Amino acid sequence: MSALDHARSRRRTASARPCSCPLALPCECSYPVLLRARLRAATERLRADSLMHNGHVLAASSIVAAGLGAFFWILATRYYSVEAVGRSYAALSAAMFLATLGSLNLGDALVRFVPAAGRHTRRLVLWCYAVSAGCSALVAVGFLLLLPVVAPNLRYLHSPVLAVSFVAATAGYAIFVLQDGALTGTRRTGWVLGENAVFAVAKSLLLAGCAALAVGTGILVAWAVAMVVSIGLANVVLFRRAVPVHAAADDGTAEPPQRVLRWAGADYLGNLFSFASYSAVPLIVLAQLGPEGSAYYSLAFVIASTLFVATFSMGHSLVVEGARDPRRLAEYAGRMLRHTGLLLSGAVLVIVVGAPWILSVFGAAYAENGTAVLRLLALCALPIAVTNVVIQVSRVRRALSWMVGVRMASAVMIITLVSVLLPRYGLVGVGLAWVIAEYTLAAFLLVVLRRWLRTTEAPAVEPRVAEPAATEGGEGDDH
């Protein structure tokens, strides 16, 4: 065999087998084989790092849910009249808002307490389900009783069938939110992404079917049926696989979670302050700049807030890992801060540079009037990464005053600065208000966070539940 044939044979053999060559180039492996090996090794390292792997999956889940959710409403506008879309959107928004109020923030409580619950996990999850569904149903009944006063345009919900369906949908959505927290707490983040994708795809397919059958309430029917399907699939995985595996890993030292409602109450109050800033600013803009100014601001905020939501979703992984092993909380927090900062820097740069082109998709007026405020809002993602880490560390440490105080300070500063700067600078003033508030708060919190990161032990150390696999890829994997 000639030297050339021998070299070709050697390259074919190298291409047919996995490469783990540690040598620097040049080596006997072809470039494609070596590149695949390096990518495979990087993927395996990422999957072994449960903090970052699960954080990435949770962030992806929030982005996928937002994107596919927008697609559902685009389809709705194609199949149904403006009046039907408007009524349905108002009804579903009301149901989701009431479920958020009635769930008492127990979804985040499951993220915090499930990792160390061990053999008590099933009871904890079922208890949270019962409390959240019951409270959400009661809130929905109260809403229906006050309907003529608070939302007269939704009076059609007073029909017996629709009234019962509305209460059931509100309670069901509370379960839908809580199951994400339970799956996250058991490190089944892949199923969080999966069930959100199932929900989004199923409701779009059902919507098309309802439109073909000329179902007048097709938007509501598609949403509700898809939610039931998603709840059923997720809870089969949760109670047949995730919870038993999680409980079996308990070495007998796990204690029943204590003062869950007290923790959830403080976190709930903190979330209300965040909700206040997100809701009050559009109302202030609407009052002073009218519907057009409100439209320009709202679209810019929707785009920029995708970064905010992804950041906080990723932070849930920090809560899970910190609750499982409080002694490594400082290490996890530092890594999360560095990693999210790097990821957000690239995303912020894309939005800041591409803001005019992004907004031009919605029309020239949006690009002309919304570019500056979109750029300013996008810049807020970087300090929000600091705020996120502080809030998640506070959740693990059960620092209730910090859980409430950080979000209260943010809301007060944003609303106050918007009220001062908006009359003088318009939408640019709104963006400046967000930037000044978030960067000022982050500068203060960095000082606090540095002190916390030097702490080697959290004040409320819980027993660690050592599962056999760090992520979904190990023993007991459902995929």
PEJORA-V405300 format. One line per field, one symbol per residue. ss: DSSP state (H for helix, E for strand, C for the rest). phi: phi as a letter, one per 20 degrees, with the letter a starting at -180 (. if undefined). psi: psi as a letter, one per 20 degrees, with the letter a starting at -180 (. if undefined). A space follows every 10 residues. Layout:
ss=???
phi=???
psi=???
This chain:
ss=CCHHHHHHHH HHHHHHCCCC CCCCCCCCCC HHHHHHHHHH HHHHHHHHCH HHHHHHHHHH HHHHHHHHHH HHHHHHHHHC CHHHHHHHHH HHHHHHHHHH HHCCCHHHHH HHHHHHCHHH HHHHHHHHHH HHHHHHHHHH HHHHHCHHHH CHHHHHHHCH HHHHHHHHHH HHHHHHHHHH HHHHHCCCHH HHHHHHHHHH HHHHHHHHHH HHCCCCCHHH HHHHHHHHHH HHHHHHHHHH HHHHHHHHCC CCCCCCCCCH HHHHHHHHHH HHHHHHHHHH HHHHHHHHHH HHHHHHHHHH HHHHHHHHHH HHHHHHHHHH HHHHCHHHHH HHHHHHHHHH HHHHHHHHHH HHHHHHHHHH CCCHHHHHHH HHHHHHHHHH HHHHHHHHHH HHHHHHHCCH HHHHHHHHHH HHHHHHHHHH HHHHHCHHHH HHHHHHHHHH HHHHHHHHHH HHHCCCCCCC CCCCCCCCCC CCCCCCCCC
phi=.fffffffff fffffecfdc feeffecfef fgffffffff ffffffffef ffgfffffff ffffffffff fgfffgfeec ffffffffff ffffffffff ffflmfffff gfdfgdelfe fgffffffgf ffffffffff fffffeggee bffdfffffg ffffffffff fffffgffff fffffemefg fffffffggf ffffffffff ffelefdfff ffffffffff ffffffffee cffgffffff enefefgdlf ffffffffff ffffffffef fgfffffddn gfffffffff fgfffgffff ffffffffff ffffbgfdgf ffffffffff ffffgfffff fffegfffff fepfffffdd ffffffffff ffffffggff ffffffflef ffgeffffff fffffffffe effedmffff ffffffffff ffffffffff fffeeecffd fdfeeeefcf cfeefnfee
psi=prhghggghh hhghhiqqpk piqqqqaiqr ggghghgghg ghghhghhnh ghghgggggh ghggggghgh hghgghhhhr rhgggggggg ghggghghhg ghikkighhh hghghjhcij ggggghghgg gggghhgghg ghghhjghgh mhikhiiiqg ghgghgghhg hhhgggghhg gghghjklhh hggghhgggg gghgghgggh hhjlohkhgg ggggghgggg ggghhgggih gggggghhip jiipqppqlg hgghgghggg hhgghghhhh ghhggghhia hghhgggggg hgghihhggh ghghhhhhgg hhhhmhhjgg gggggggggh ggghgggggg gggjgghghh hiqhhghhii gghggghhhi hghhhggggg ghhhggiknh hhhghghggg gggggghghg hghhjbhhhg ghgggggghg ghgghhgghh ghiiphpqhm pqqponqiqh aiibqjqi.
